[in-house]
Amino acid sequence: METSYFNGMFNGMNKEGILRRVGNLSQLASIRHVEMLDGKAKGCGAFEVTTGGGLDFTVLEGKCLDIFSMKYKGINLSFHSKPGLTSSEYFNPHGHEFSRSFQAGMLFTCGLLNVGKGSDEDGLRQCSHGRIGHTPAEKVAVSEWWEEDRYVMEISGEMREAALFNENMLLKRTISTALGAKSLKIRDIVENQGFTEQTPTLLYHFNIGYPLLDEDAIFLIPAVKTLPRDIRSNEDDGKYNTFLPPADSCEEQVFFHESAGDAKGDTYVALVNEKIGLGLYIGYNRFQLPALVQWKSMKSGDYVLGIEPTNTILHSPFCKKYLGSENPVGPLETALFELEIGILEGENEINHFKRKVLLQEEEAGSKRLINHPTPAAYQGLSRFRGSGVRAEWRGIRRYPEWLPRRLQPVPQDLQL
């Protein structure tokens, strides 16, 4: 996946020109190893990354090399949930305890054997959104080097999810950026080090917060299919791409999208706030991650947009019929996942991205298709264990007038 918006302030200057102007490169860009010293975060190691191009972010050594805070030129981009950052020692896999250790942040990785609600399968407890996001990294390495006139900065490490007589899965993660950059790349390799076939499930839970997320923001996605998760998500005429001010009593909404991409499978989505002239884009490969879950919460104190590329749809065969699939990984085989996060700044970059989204929609050859599940399908979803769906049939709204006429409602006899 190629970086689309690498327009850092040092791009026009070569290595010699930069080194003539500094004593130590840390005055421009650095990766600093730190450790949290108080509260529930005590003992959690982290890396504070400054690119010198306005992008600052924190990578959590103690939690899957996920990204907690992210700012651009001092403006916050990420959402931090009420519990704040908590050390992995407070992780509790039982019941609804997930919400007490879910720090959110810019990226929380869900998997490797479960995405969505927890369940008990074959005598094994699969906790909400899996265990990997709570797993400390090992074999961590920090590297910085000149690649001709580009100064590269990289953090890498491994997280293992394994159990006696069961799985032995290894996630190898590399996060890379560069001097002057306003983007970063994530490269994940999932290796099955066991001797039985496994189906790794991954969901990249990106969480965007205020002030980038506000009533002036808009979600841009070249969607060719969109599916509301439940009755609540189907309200407000299914408007998934616009946002309201925070409200004290407001239930979350969730949408499943299939995004158009180029010939290589690369696709991009973004949250853009033209009032502050800023946007954040996420790039991923739809051949690796064929579906995207959108989590929209306008509730006071829980004001967040979740953008979640995934290779599974919450274990629901109902959604798999329309969006996404899972690919098994054989013994000693690997699966690759690559993503990119970056900044859109100013009218020109935002408009360029809008045109890119429209072009991908046009190349897909069809208008956006929004599936409105039937009552039977909603009831089936609410019964399905581990699907993450909490829906009851209370009467579905009529199709809003602005939707395309060519709809494909889910068949009532769909087998779940």
C-alpha positions as CSV (number, residue, x, y, z in Angstrom):
1,M,0.0,0.0,0.0
2,E,1.5,3.3,-1.1
3,T,1.5,6.4,1.1
4,S,-0.8,8.9,-0.5
5,Y,-0.3,12.0,1.6
6,F,3.3,12.0,2.6
7,N,3.9,15.8,2.3
8,G,6.1,16.4,5.3
9,M,7.9,19.7,5.8
10,F,11.4,18.1,5.2
11,N,10.6,16.5,1.9
12,G,12.4,19.1,-0.1
13,M,15.6,18.8,1.9
14,N,18.2,16.0,1.6
15,K,20.1,14.2,4.4
16,E,23.0,16.5,4.2
17,G,20.8,19.6,4.4
18,I,19.1,18.4,7.5
19,L,22.2,17.2,9.3
20,R,23.9,20.6,8.7
21,R,21.1,22.2,10.6
22,V,20.8,20.0,13.7
23,G,23.1,18.7,16.4
24,N,21.0,15.6,17.2
25,L,18.0,14.5,15.1
26,S,16.0,14.1,18.3
27,Q,15.5,17.9,18.1
28,L,13.2,17.2,15.1
29,A,12.0,13.6,15.5
30,S,12.3,10.9,18.1
31,I,11.0,7.6,19.6
32,R,11.1,7.9,23.3
33,H,10.6,4.8,25.6
34,V,8.5,5.7,28.7
35,E,6.7,3.8,31.5
36,M,3.4,4.8,33.2
37,L,4.0,5.3,36.9
38,D,0.6,5.7,38.6
39,G,-3.0,4.6,38.6
40,K,-4.2,1.6,36.7
41,A,-1.8,2.3,33.9
42,K,1.2,1.8,36.3
43,G,3.8,-0.4,34.7
44,C,2.6,-0.1,31.2
45,G,5.5,0.6,28.9
46,A,5.0,2.9,25.8
47,F,6.8,4.7,23.0
48,E,6.1,8.4,22.4
49,V,6.7,9.1,18.7
50,T,7.3,12.6,17.3
51,T,7.8,12.8,13.5
52,G,8.6,16.5,13.3
53,G,5.9,16.9,10.7
54,G,3.2,17.7,13.3
55,L,2.2,14.1,14.0
56,D,2.7,12.8,17.5
57,F,1.4,9.4,18.7
58,T,1.9,6.9,21.6
59,V,2.5,3.2,21.0
60,L,1.7,0.9,23.9
61,E,4.4,-1.7,24.6
62,G,2.2,-3.2,27.3
63,K,-0.9,-3.7,25.1
64,C,-0.2,-5.2,21.7
65,L,1.7,-2.2,20.3
66,D,-1.6,-0.5,19.9
67,I,-1.8,3.3,19.4
68,F,-3.3,5.2,22.3
69,S,-3.0,9.0,21.8
70,M,-2.6,10.7,18.5
71,K,-2.4,14.4,17.8
72,Y,-1.6,16.6,14.8
73,K,-0.1,20.0,15.5
74,G,-1.5,19.7,19.0
75,I,-5.0,18.8,18.0
76,N,-6.4,15.6,19.4
77,L,-7.6,12.9,17.0
78,S,-8.3,9.9,19.2
79,F,-11.1,8.9,21.6
80,H,-10.1,7.9,25.1
81,S,-12.8,5.9,27.0
82,K,-13.9,6.6,30.6
83,P,-11.6,4.1,32.3
84,G,-8.6,5.6,30.6
85,L,-5.4,3.6,30.0
86,T,-5.2,0.5,32.1
87,S,-2.4,-2.0,32.4
88,S,-2.9,-5.5,31.1
89,E,-3.0,-6.9,34.6
90,Y,-6.5,-5.5,35.0
91,F,-7.8,-7.4,32.0
92,N,-10.8,-9.6,33.0
93,P,-12.2,-11.9,30.3
94,H,-15.5,-12.5,32.0
95,G,-19.0,-11.1,31.4
96,H,-19.2,-7.4,30.6
97,E,-15.8,-6.5,32.2
98,F,-14.3,-5.7,28.8
99,S,-15.7,-2.2,29.1
100,R,-13.7,-1.6,32.2
101,S,-10.4,-2.2,30.6
102,F,-11.1,-0.9,27.0
103,Q,-9.1,2.3,26.8
104,A,-10.1,2.8,23.2
105,G,-7.4,5.2,21.9
106,M,-6.6,5.6,18.2
107,L,-6.2,1.8,17.7
108,F,-7.3,-1.2,19.8
109,T,-6.7,-4.5,18.1
110,C,-9.4,-7.2,18.4
111,G,-8.7,-10.9,17.9
112,L,-7.1,-13.3,17.3
113,L,-9.7,-16.0,17.9
114,N,-12.8,-13.8,18.6
115,V,-14.3,-10.5,17.5
116,G,-17.5,-9.2,19.0
117,K,-19.3,-10.5,22.2
118,G,-17.7,-13.2,24.3
119,S,-19.0,-16.8,24.2
120,D,-18.2,-20.3,25.4
121,E,-17.4,-22.6,22.5
122,D,-16.2,-26.2,22.9
123,G,-15.5,-25.6,26.5
124,L,-13.2,-22.6,25.8
125,R,-14.0,-19.1,26.9
126,Q,-13.8,-16.5,24.0
127,C,-13.8,-13.1,25.6
128,S,-15.2,-9.9,24.2
129,H,-13.1,-8.8,21.2
130,G,-10.5,-11.4,22.0
131,R,-7.3,-11.4,24.1
132,I,-4.7,-10.0,21.7
133,G,-5.4,-6.3,22.5
134,H,-4.5,-6.9,26.2
135,T,-1.3,-8.8,25.4
136,P,2.1,-7.2,26.2
137,A,4.6,-7.2,23.3
138,E,7.8,-9.1,23.4
139,K,11.0,-9.0,21.3
140,V,10.3,-5.3,21.0
141,A,12.8,-3.4,18.8
142,V,13.1,0.3,17.9
143,S,15.0,1.3,14.8
144,E,15.9,4.6,13.1
145,W,18.0,4.9,10.0
146,W,18.6,6.9,6.8
147,E,17.2,5.3,3.6
148,E,19.0,7.6,1.2
149,D,17.4,11.1,2.0
150,R,14.5,9.6,4.0
151,Y,14.9,9.1,7.8
152,V,12.8,6.1,8.7
153,M,11.5,5.4,12.2
154,E,10.2,2.0,13.2
155,I,8.8,0.0,16.2
156,S,8.3,-3.8,16.0
157,G,7.4,-6.6,18.3
158,E,5.5,-9.9,18.8
159,M,2.3,-10.8,20.6
160,R,1.4,-14.5,21.2
161,E,-2.0,-16.0,21.8
162,A,-1.6,-19.6,22.8
163,A,-3.1,-22.3,25.1
164,L,-2.1,-25.8,26.1
165,F,-3.7,-28.4,23.7
166,N,-5.1,-25.5,21.7
167,E,-4.0,-22.6,19.4
168,N,-0.5,-21.2,19.0
169,M,-0.9,-17.9,17.1
170,L,1.8,-15.2,16.8
171,L,1.1,-11.6,15.7
172,K,4.2,-9.8,14.4
173,R,3.6,-6.1,14.2
174,T,5.7,-3.3,12.7
175,I,4.7,0.4,12.9
176,S,6.7,2.7,10.7
177,T,6.8,6.4,9.9
178,A,9.5,8.9,8.8
179,L,11.0,12.3,9.6
180,G,8.5,15.0,8.6
181,A,5.7,12.5,8.0
182,K,2.0,13.0,8.8
183,S,1.2,9.4,8.3
184,L,2.2,5.9,9.6
185,K,2.0,2.4,8.4
186,I,1.0,-0.8,10.2
187,R,2.2,-4.2,8.9
188,D,0.9,-7.3,10.7
189,I,1.9,-10.9,10.0
190,V,-0.2,-13.5,11.8
191,E,1.6,-16.9,11.9
192,N,0.0,-20.2,12.9
193,Q,2.8,-21.9,14.8
194,G,0.5,-24.8,15.7
195,F,-0.2,-27.9,13.8
196,T,-4.0,-27.6,13.2
197,E,-5.7,-25.2,10.9
198,Q,-6.8,-21.9,12.5
199,T,-9.0,-19.0,11.3
200,P,-7.5,-15.8,12.7
201,T,-10.1,-13.1,13.2
202,L,-8.9,-9.5,13.2
203,L,-10.7,-6.2,13.7
204,Y,-8.7,-3.0,13.7
205,H,-10.8,-0.8,16.1
206,F,-9.8,2.8,15.2
207,N,-11.5,5.3,17.5
208,I,-11.8,9.0,16.6
209,G,-12.9,11.6,19.0
210,Y,-13.4,15.3,19.6
211,P,-12.6,17.9,18.2
212,L,-12.1,16.1,14.9
213,L,-15.4,14.3,15.5
214,D,-18.1,16.9,15.9
215,E,-21.4,17.8,14.3
216,D,-19.5,19.5,11.4
217,A,-17.7,16.2,10.5
218,I,-18.5,13.8,7.7
219,F,-17.5,10.2,7.1
220,L,-16.2,9.5,3.6
221,I,-16.2,5.9,2.3
222,P,-16.5,4.5,-1.2
223,A,-19.2,2.0,0.0
224,V,-20.8,-0.3,-2.5
225,K,-22.8,-2.1,0.2
226,T,-24.1,-0.9,3.6
227,L,-26.0,-2.9,6.2
228,P,-27.4,-1.5,9.4
229,R,-26.8,-3.8,12.3
230,D,-30.1,-3.5,14.1
231,I,-33.3,-1.4,14.4
232,R,-31.6,1.5,16.2
233,S,-29.0,1.7,13.4
234,N,-31.7,1.8,10.8
235,E,-33.3,4.9,12.4
236,D,-32.6,8.5,11.3
237,D,-33.0,7.3,7.7
238,G,-29.8,5.3,8.1
239,K,-27.6,8.3,7.9
240,Y,-24.3,6.8,8.9
241,N,-22.0,9.5,7.4
242,T,-23.2,12.6,9.4
243,F,-23.0,13.4,13.1
244,L,-25.0,15.2,15.8
245,P,-24.0,17.0,18.9
246,P,-23.7,14.8,22.0
247,A,-27.0,13.7,23.6
248,D,-27.4,12.3,27.1
249,S,-29.7,9.5,26.0
250,C,-28.5,8.2,22.7
251,E,-27.9,4.5,21.8
252,E,-25.0,3.5,19.6
253,Q,-25.4,2.7,16.0
254,V,-23.4,0.1,14.0
255,F,-23.1,-0.3,10.2
256,F,-21.4,-2.9,8.1
257,H,-19.8,-1.6,4.9
258,E,-18.2,-3.2,1.8
259,S,-15.8,-0.6,0.3
260,A,-14.7,-0.2,-3.3
261,G,-11.0,-0.4,-4.0
262,D,-8.5,-0.2,-6.8
263,A,-7.1,-3.2,-8.8
264,K,-4.7,-4.0,-6.0
265,G,-7.5,-3.9,-3.5
266,D,-6.4,-0.7,-1.8
267,T,-9.2,1.4,-0.4
268,Y,-9.4,4.5,1.8
269,V,-11.9,6.0,4.2
270,A,-11.8,9.2,6.2
271,L,-13.4,11.4,8.8
272,V,-13.2,15.0,7.6
273,N,-14.0,18.2,9.5
274,E,-13.9,21.1,7.1
275,K,-14.7,23.6,9.8
276,I,-11.3,23.0,11.3
277,G,-9.7,22.1,8.0
278,L,-8.6,18.7,9.1
279,G,-9.3,15.0,8.3
280,L,-7.9,11.6,9.3
281,Y,-7.8,8.9,6.6
282,I,-7.4,5.1,7.1
283,G,-6.1,2.9,4.2
284,Y,-6.4,-0.8,4.1
285,N,-6.5,-3.6,1.5
286,R,-10.0,-5.1,0.9
287,F,-8.5,-8.4,-0.2
288,Q,-7.0,-8.7,3.3
289,L,-9.8,-7.0,5.2
290,P,-12.9,-7.3,3.0
291,A,-15.4,-5.5,5.3
292,L,-15.5,-2.4,7.5
293,V,-17.6,-2.0,10.7
294,Q,-18.6,1.5,11.6
295,W,-19.4,2.3,15.3
296,K,-21.2,5.6,15.8
297,S,-21.9,6.7,19.4
298,M,-23.3,10.2,19.9
299,K,-23.9,9.7,23.6
300,S,-22.5,12.3,26.0
301,G,-19.2,11.1,27.5
302,D,-19.1,8.3,24.9
303,Y,-18.8,10.5,21.8
304,V,-16.9,8.5,19.3
305,L,-16.6,7.2,15.8
306,G,-15.2,3.7,15.4
307,I,-13.7,2.8,12.0
308,E,-13.0,-0.9,12.0
309,P,-11.6,-2.8,9.0
310,T,-12.0,-6.5,9.6
311,N,-11.7,-9.9,8.0
312,T,-14.8,-11.1,9.8
313,I,-18.2,-9.7,10.7
314,L,-18.7,-10.5,14.4
315,H,-19.1,-14.2,13.6
316,S,-22.5,-13.7,12.1
317,P,-23.3,-15.9,9.0
318,F,-26.1,-13.4,8.3
319,C,-23.5,-10.6,7.6
320,K,-21.0,-12.9,6.0
321,K,-23.6,-13.7,3.3
322,Y,-23.3,-10.0,2.2
323,L,-20.0,-8.7,3.5
324,G,-16.6,-10.3,4.0
325,S,-15.3,-13.8,4.7
326,E,-12.7,-15.5,6.8
327,N,-9.6,-17.4,5.4
328,P,-8.2,-20.3,7.4
329,V,-4.4,-20.4,8.0
330,G,-2.8,-23.8,7.9
331,P,0.0,-25.1,10.1
332,L,3.1,-22.9,9.9
333,E,1.4,-20.6,7.4
334,T,1.0,-16.8,7.6
335,A,-1.5,-14.1,6.8
336,L,-0.5,-10.5,6.0
337,F,-2.5,-7.3,6.9
338,E,-1.4,-3.8,6.0
339,L,-2.9,-0.5,7.0
340,E,-2.1,3.2,6.9
341,I,-3.2,6.1,9.0
342,G,-2.6,9.7,7.9
343,I,-3.7,13.3,8.0
344,L,-5.6,15.4,5.5
345,E,-4.9,19.1,6.0
346,G,-6.5,22.0,4.2
347,E,-9.0,22.4,1.4
348,N,-6.8,21.0,-1.3
349,E,-6.0,17.6,0.4
350,I,-9.6,17.2,1.6
351,N,-11.0,17.9,-1.9
352,H,-8.4,15.5,-3.5
353,F,-9.5,12.8,-1.1
354,K,-13.2,13.4,-1.9
355,R,-12.5,13.0,-5.6
356,K,-10.6,9.8,-4.9
357,V,-13.6,8.4,-3.0
358,L,-16.0,9.3,-5.8
359,L,-13.7,7.8,-8.4
360,Q,-13.5,4.5,-6.6
361,E,-17.3,4.5,-6.3
362,E,-17.6,5.1,-10.1
363,E,-15.1,2.4,-10.9
364,A,-17.1,0.0,-8.8
365,G,-19.8,0.3,-11.5
366,S,-22.8,0.6,-9.2
367,K,-24.5,3.0,-6.8
368,R,-24.3,2.4,-3.1
369,L,-26.5,-0.6,-2.0
370,I,-28.1,-0.4,1.4
371,N,-29.6,-3.7,2.7
372,H,-32.4,-3.3,5.2
373,P,-32.9,-6.6,7.1
374,T,-36.3,-8.1,7.4
375,P,-37.9,-8.8,10.8
376,A,-37.0,-12.5,10.6
377,A,-33.4,-11.6,9.9
378,Y,-33.2,-9.2,12.9
379,Q,-34.7,-11.9,15.2
380,G,-32.1,-14.4,13.9
381,L,-29.3,-11.9,14.6
382,S,-30.5,-11.3,18.1
383,R,-30.5,-15.1,18.7
384,F,-27.0,-15.7,17.3
385,R,-24.5,-16.3,20.0
386,G,-21.4,-14.1,20.0
387,S,-22.7,-11.9,17.1
388,G,-22.5,-8.6,19.1
389,V,-26.1,-7.8,18.1
390,R,-28.8,-6.8,20.5
391,A,-31.9,-6.3,18.4
392,E,-35.6,-7.0,18.8
393,W,-38.2,-6.6,16.2
394,R,-40.4,-3.6,16.9
395,G,-41.4,-2.7,13.4
396,I,-38.9,-1.6,10.7
397,R,-39.1,1.9,9.3
398,R,-40.0,2.4,5.7
399,Y,-37.1,2.8,3.2
400,P,-36.1,6.4,3.2
401,E,-36.6,8.3,0.0
402,W,-33.0,9.2,-0.6
403,L,-31.9,5.5,-0.8
404,P,-31.3,3.8,-4.2
405,R,-34.4,2.1,-5.6
406,R,-32.5,-1.1,-6.4
407,L,-32.5,-2.7,-2.9
408,Q,-31.8,-6.2,-1.9
409,P,-33.6,-7.0,1.3
410,V,-32.4,-9.9,3.2
411,P,-34.5,-13.0,2.5
412,Q,-36.9,-14.0,5.3
413,D,-36.0,-17.6,4.9
414,L,-32.2,-16.9,5.4
415,Q,-30.7,-19.8,7.4
416,L,-28.7,-18.6,10.4
